[in-house]
Amino acid sequence: MITTIDLSNAAAALGVGMLVGLERERRKGQGPRRGSAGLRTFAITALLGFTSLRVGGTLLLATLAMAVAVLLTVAYWRSEEDDPGLTSEVALLAVLVLGALCDTAPQLALAVAVVMTGLLAYRQTLHHFVRSQLSDREIADGLTLLVAALVILPLAPDRFIGPYAAFNLRTIGTLTVLLMAVGALGHIAMRTLGAHYGYALSAVASGFVSSTVTIASMGQRVANAPGQVKTLAAAAILSNLGTVTQIGLILTTVESGLLRAMWLPLSLGVACTVLYAACLMFPRSDPGRTEPVTDKGAFNPKLALIVALSMTVITFVSSVTLNYFGQLGVMLTALVGGFADAHASTASIASLVKSGQLNSTAIASLVMLAVSSNSLSKCVLAAISGGRRFALWVIPGQVLLTLAMWAGAWLQ
């Protein structure tokens, strides 16, 4: 009887070592003062980690790890005058562990190896970015965002509490983190592509998460970049592309036939949004002008919290309305719920139509009520976050978008 030997995990370990080793081989140099570890050393170390775990378990792996650490200490002591860094030594220890990980989770080990190789290969680019591009305030904002997203948010309970079970601390925290993340995304895009195009592209992307939050974030930036008010207003309007597109996706997901009742309003909404934003962005009044980089931070945590709490109050009002009026208050719920999020109202309306509790002919008017109230909410947030100049450009665009969608609903 022929026995088949599975060498896929061992091959994964060899691949991990060779991947990292190829990058280190290019860095170690030549001659007597070359680095101590290259392609062969990394490949053998990865196989050593794999076979040691197979043969002797974690005890043998730990023993070999200590032996490798001793060898690396000696190698570092001999070359510390030429290369005081510890990158190659730490990478070799990591490859030993990744080789052992290939025994149980080869996909994870390969993924970690790819990321590690990328960090090693782009050393100079990363050093230049950290030393020359990031300011102290941006680093502090990044740490604030990470603490809020990775430490505070997971600790918030994900359950509804309070009167009418309307408050969810996880939701409030998510909205706050979302607004800070949207602001950071816009800041990165602006730094990378320039203010004129960076804001618009980031707004379209973040509009799929929350157009309302995006508009508030763009309004917040008017204080730091008053000369870019038209560009910021255009970006705010473009965030509606996310709202309109997601409404179509939600209707298609819940019941594919529902999109037929809304395709014309959604199409007109997209066309109106793009045309109005293009009129604000082009032609550029001063093509050569670039907004100077400021050190006022990537986002405003206070504004993020205020907007999140405002949405929480609107959600509470929606819960009260639904509690007192029941299914008869679907129209009021759609109207009030749209102030916070048109997507949630659209999903609930589509579900009621699919279950037979609502007539499909009413879906267009109900969805448009949610969109209209959501547009009103965006206009209010534009005025609050960006001031009078920002609102004077955003509000007409929101009104035109809403009217175009209502016209499509009536024509259809």
N, C-alpha and C positions, 0 to 999 in steps of 0.2 A: 504494500500500500504506500503510495507516494504522499508524503506530508508537505503541505504548503506552508512556507514560512512568511509571515507578514512583516515586511521590512518598511512599511509606510511611515511608522512613527520614528524609526531610526533615520529614514531619509529626511523627515521633517527636521530632526535634530541637526543633521548634517547641513541642511539648507539654512537653518538659523545661524550656525557657525560661519558658513561660507559667506552669507549675506553681510553680516557685520564685519567679518574678516576682510572682505574685498575693500570695504571703505577704509578700514584701518591700515591695510597694506599700502594704500596710496598716501597715507599720512606719515608712516613711520620713517621714511627717508632711506638713505643708503650709507654704506661705510661703517666704520667702527662705532659711530655714535647714533646709529639707527635705533628705532624703537624696538622694544623687547617682544612685542606681539604683533603678528600679522595674520595672513590668510590661514596658514597651516595651524598656527597656535589656536586661533579661535575655532576652527573646524574641529580640531582634536578635543578641545575643552568642551564643546557642545556634546560631542559623542561620549566623552567621559562622564558628563552629568547624566546622560540618558542611561548608559550601561550601569553606572554605580547605583542608580535608583532601582534598576531591574535586578541587579545581583544582590545588593546588600541593604536595600531600603534606605530610609531617611538617615539612619545612623552612619552608613558608609558615605552617603552624599555629604553630610555635615563634616565628616572627617576630611574628605577630599577638599571641601570648600575651605577649611582652615589651612590645609596644606597649600592650596593655590594662593590663599591670602598671604602666607609666609613668603612664597616665591615672588609674588608681586611686590611685597615690601622690600625685598632685596633688590629687585629690578628697579624700583623707584629710587632707592637709596643710591644706586649707581648712576642714575641719569637725572637726578633732581636739578643739577646745575644747568643742563641743557633744556629740560622740559619740566617745569615745576608743576604741571597739571596732573590730575589723577584720572582723566577721562578714560584712557585706554585700560587702566587697571580696573576701574569700576565696571567698564563695559565687559571685560573678560569674566569677572565674577557674575555679572548678569547673564552672560551667555551660558555659563555653567548651570545656573538655575533654569534658564529657558530650555536647555537641553533636557534636563530632568522633567520639566513640565510637558515636553513632547510625548512622554509616556502616557499621560492621561488627557491632555488637552492640546493637541498639536496645532489646531487652528488658532487658539489664543496665543500660543508661543510664537507662531509665525507672525501674527498681527503685531504683537509687542516688538518683535525683532524689526519689522518694517518701520514702525514708528521710531524706534531707537536709532536705526540706521539713518533715517531722515534727520533726526536731531544732530547726529554726528556729522553728516554730510554738509548741512547748512549752518555750520558753526559760525563762520564769519558773518553770514547774513543775519543770524539771530543776535550776535554780539553787537553788530552795527545798529540793529533795530532797537535794542534795549538801551544802548548808550547814547544814541544820537536822535532817535525818533520819539521815544516816550519821555514825557515829563513826570515830575514827582506827583503832580496832581492826578495825572492819568493812571499811574500805578496805584495810587490810593483809591481811585474810583474802581479800578479793576478788582482790587482786594475787597472793597465793599460789596460789589456785585457778587463775587464768589462766596463770600460769607453769607449773604442773604439767600443765595440760590442753593448752596450746598450744606449749610449749617442750620440756618433759621427755618427755611421753608420745609425741609423734611420733618422738623419737630412739630410743625403746626398740625393740629388734628384735622383729619379730612372727614368731618361730619357736620351736619347742620344743627345749629343751636339757636337759642333765643326765641323771641316771639315769632310764631308762624314758621319756625325752623328756617328762617331766612338768612342766617349768617353762617358762613363757612370760612374759618380762619385760613384754611389751605387756599381757598379761592382768593381771599384778600391778599395773602402773601404772594400768590402766583401773579396776580395783576400788578402788584408793586414791582416784583422782579422783572416782569415783562416790560413794563414801562422803562425801567432802568436799562434793560437789555436792548430795547429799541433805540434808546438814546445813544448807547454805546455803538450799536451797529451803524447808525447814521454818522457818528463821529469817525469811525474807522473808514467808512466809504468816502467821507469828505476828505480825510487825510490822504487816501489812496488815489482817488479819481479827481479830486478837486470839488469845490462846493457846488459848481453848476450841475454836474452830472451825478456826483456821489449821493447827494440828498435824494434825487429822484429815484435812482436805482434802489437805494436802501428802503425808501418808502413803499415801492411796489412790493418788495420782498416781505417787509414787516407788515404790510397791509393784510396779508393772508393770515397773520396771527391776530391782529386787531387794528382795523383802520382808525377807530376812535382813539386808541392809545397812540398811534402813529401821529395823528394830527396834533394831539396835545404835546407830543415830543418835539415836533417841528415848530410849533408855536413857542415852546420853551427856548429854542435856539435863536429866536429873533433878537433877544437881548444881547447875545454874544456876537451875532452877525447881522446888524441892522441893514447893511447894504445888500443883503441877500434875501430880503423879505419876499420878493416876487418868486425867486427860486424856491424858497421854503414853502410858499403857498402852492406853487405848482406841484411840489413833492407831496404836500398834504392832500391835494385833490387826486393825485395819482394813486394814493393809498386806497381809494375807493375801488380800484380795479380788483383788489383782493376781496372786498366785500361782495361785489357783483359776481365775481367768478365763484366764490364759495357758495353763494346762494344757488347758483346753477348746479354745483357739485352736490350740495345737500339734497336738492330736489331729485337729482338723478339717482343718488344713493338710496334714498327712502323709497322712491317709486319712479322708475324711469319715465313713465308717461306724464308725470307732473311737469316736466320741463317744457312740454309743448304749450302749456298755458302761460309760460313766462319767457319764452325765447326772444320775443320782440322787445319787451321792456328791458331785458338784460342786455340785448344787443345795442339798443339805443343808449343805455347807460354807459356802456363801454366807449361808444363812439363819442359821446358828449364829454366824457372824462378826458379822453386823449386829446381832443381838439382844444378844450379849454386850457389844459395844462401846457399844450404846445404854444398857445398864444401867449402864455406867461413867460415861457422859457426862451422863445425865439421871436424876433432876433435878439441877440444879446446886446444890451446897451453899451457894454464895455468888455469886448471879448478878451482883452489882454489882462483884465483885472482879476486878481486872485485874492481870496479872503485870507488875511494873515492868520497863522495858527495861534490860537490863544491858549492860555493856561487856566481856563475857567472850568475845566473838567468835562467829562464825556456826557454827564447827565445830571439831573437835579433830583436827589432822593426825596426832598420835601414835596416837590410837585408830583412825583410818582405816588407817594402815599396819599396825597390829597385826591388825586384822580381815582385811585383804587377805592378809597372810602366813599367818594361820590357815587361810583358805580354800585357799591354795596347798598347805599341808601336807595338807589333806584330799584335794585333787586328786591329790597324789603317792600317797597311800595307795590311792586308787581305781585309779591306773595300775598299781601293784604287784599288786593283786588281779586285775585283768583280765589281766595278763601271765602269772600263774601258773595261773589257772583257765580262761582262754579263754571260749568261749561258755557253758560250764557255770557260769561264775561270774556270769552276768547278774544273778541275784538278789542276790548279794553286792555286785556293782557298783552296782546300783540302790540298795541299802541304804546303801552307803558314799558313793556319789556324791550322794545326796540331802542329805548333811550340808552340802555346799557350795551345791547348786542343784537344786531339784526339776525345773526346766524342762529342763535338759540331759539328765537321766536320762529324763524323759518322752519327749523327742524321740528318744533312742536306742532306747528300748523300742518306740515307735511305728514306727520305721524297720525294726526287726527283724521286727515283726509283718507289716508291709507286704511285706517281702521273702520271707515264708514261713518264716523261721527260728524264729519263735515262734508258738505257737497264740494266736489272738485271744482265747480264753477266759481266758488268763492275764494279759491286760493290766491288768485292774482290780487284781489283787493286787500286781503288780509296781509299778504306779504308786503304789499306796497305801504300799508299802514305802519308795519314795522320799519321798513326802509325810511319812511318819512320822519318818524319819530327819531330814528337813528341819525338822520341828517340834521334834525334840529339839535340833537345832543352834540353833534360834531361842531355845529356853528357856535354853540355856547362855549364849548371847550376851546375853540379857536380864539374867541374873544378873551377868555380868561387867561389862557396860556401865552398867547402871542400879542395881545393888545389890539388897539384899533386898526393900525395899518395892516396887520396880518389878517384880521377878520374881514376887512374891506375887500381883500382879494379872495379869501376862502369862501365866504358866505355866498356870493353870487354863483360861484362854481357849484356849490352844494345845491343851491336852489335850481339851477339849470339842469343838473343831473337828475334831481328828483322829478322835476316837471317832465323831462324827457322820458323817464321810466313810466310815469303816470300816463303820458300820451300813448306810449306803447301798450299799456294795459287796456286803455279805452279802445284803441284801434283793433286790438286783438280780441 
